[in-house]
């Protein structure tokens, strides 16, 4: 599938403008939380990116199911794109979470269920990339990665439901002022758009590389 060339610059221009607006809302519009102070504002990035990471992981999972079903390279390319973006977003979640933890709990890390499962999720998808690079045969690589990608996704519900099923330092819910809620909603819109744009961009590069015989 081809798209008019002007769509990509238009999309990214609008996305950057929306991201800039979200940043301004987080910095200037949302009030400073009385207990944690300015560092609380990292929440507007942390939570939406965390939820979007789950969506990116689901793209990998669905694409791997698609490959196991149809054995078409298009699914392998989509899964590879989704995995790279999953690692990027999971890394942002871990980094922002550590900054939050230092201010909220006095240390950078604690082995709570959600943090532990989040680290495992990041490791699973990093290993996924390493496994992919270690297999030379394209067909075998795609098959092994498909099975691995399906299994790795099982950690996603563990991360999501960990605070609901197990004692955890993360609050199960949080009360927000109206301005905070509005800012969060904007970020919940921005994060998936950026994620989707990255996945599509990487996917198109992989399709082009495969078409020209340069796919790794």
Secondary structure by P-SEA (a helix, b strand, c coil): cccccaaaaaaaaaaaaaaaaaaaaaccccccccccccccccccccaaaaaaaaaaaaaaaaaaaaaaacccaaaaaaaaaaaaaaaaaaaaaaaaaaaaaaaaccccccccaaaaaaaaaaaaaaaaaaaaaacccaaaaaaaaaaaaaaaacaaaaaaacccccccccccbbbbcaaaaaaaaaaaaaaaaaaaaaaaaaaaaaaaaaaacccc
